[in-house]
Amino acid sequence: MSKATSSERRNSEEPLLVEELTHRMNNEFAAAIAVVSFAAARSPNGEAKSALAEVAERLHSYVQVSRCLQIPSQDTVIDASAHLRQLCQSIGRSRLDCRGIELKFAGRPLQINSERCWRLGMIVSELITNAARHAFGDGGGKIQVELSQCGLLINCRVADDGTAPEKIRPGRGFAIVEGLIASLHGAINQHFGPRGSISDINFPVCSRAQRTGPSALLPPKSRETVLRVGPLELDLIERTAKRGDRAIDLLPREFRLLQYMMRREEQLLTRAMLLEEVWNYKFVPQTNVVDVHMGRLRRKVDELHELPMIHNVRGVGFILRAPA
């Protein structure tokens, strides 16, 4: 069997294997709940009955967490706020209430692709677990999850009022979080301090496939020869650029970067998006190449002007907009 055939077979089997594993886990949970419930029914002791009933209820909450974190079987659009609210309630009942940790969710209805929502749920679950593990010790506290949308960017914040150390050695869980965020073409910013920790995740509403599909938010004039955003002009034929009457001397990569940004005026472009679209990376490496090129481009475009056009959204990405 060739390597290509073997790889294709493995890829086709993976969904079935994941589904089978999930089915087995649910069966194990159901069996455990049945055993505990049966023991509670047979026990003549009232305190034992109450304790066993509490165990069964907590196991039910673990089942709900597992269901929330299952890979979606269909590619649909769902309410991410409703999904995260259910996930947070289930995590709270199964793991946190008994420790005196309050978990709250805040967010308005937000429709996104089911797979992207599943990835976000996995990220949030791991961040909640990390906060509960490192921030509170043996005491209680509060964890707040917030979901919001600003234009084409989604923000999810997980914050706590604990006292996590400023330097936490990243484990396998956080490596998975970083991988999931990269798959969403997003970024994460974290702050740890004596009054609590904050994790901010930002990522585009749509995936790259959705952005390049029939309904993608791309300019309708794909055959334009001159791009214009306010006083900024880019001639695609002559390969020249100018802002007002001042010519801008651009290197080839800077020209391509500016062209990409001008076609997406007012859109927040993450570093992951730029690495994939402008540098043609198939993965997101740990590099500052975007910041280096963007710094040069910003100096060339905005020098000698009081009103900048290229704006840096700290820790997230960049926006090109016409000066007000």
Secondary structure, DSSP 8 states (H G I E B T S, - for coil): --HHHHHHHHHHHHHHHHHHHHHHHHHHHHHHHHHHHHHHHH---HHHHHHHHHHHHHHHHHHHHHHHTS--SS--EEEHHHHHHHHHHHHIIIIIGGGTEEEEEEE---EEEHHHHHHHHHHHHHHHHHHHHHS-TTS-EEEEEEEEEETTEEEEEEEE-S---S-----HHHHHHHHHHHHTT-EEEEEEETTEEEEEEEEESS-HHHHTSTT----S-TT-SEEEETTEEEETTTTEEEETTEEE---HHHHHHHHHHHTTTT--EEHHHHHHHTS--SS--S--HHHHHHHHHHHHHHTT-SS-SEEEETTTEEEE----
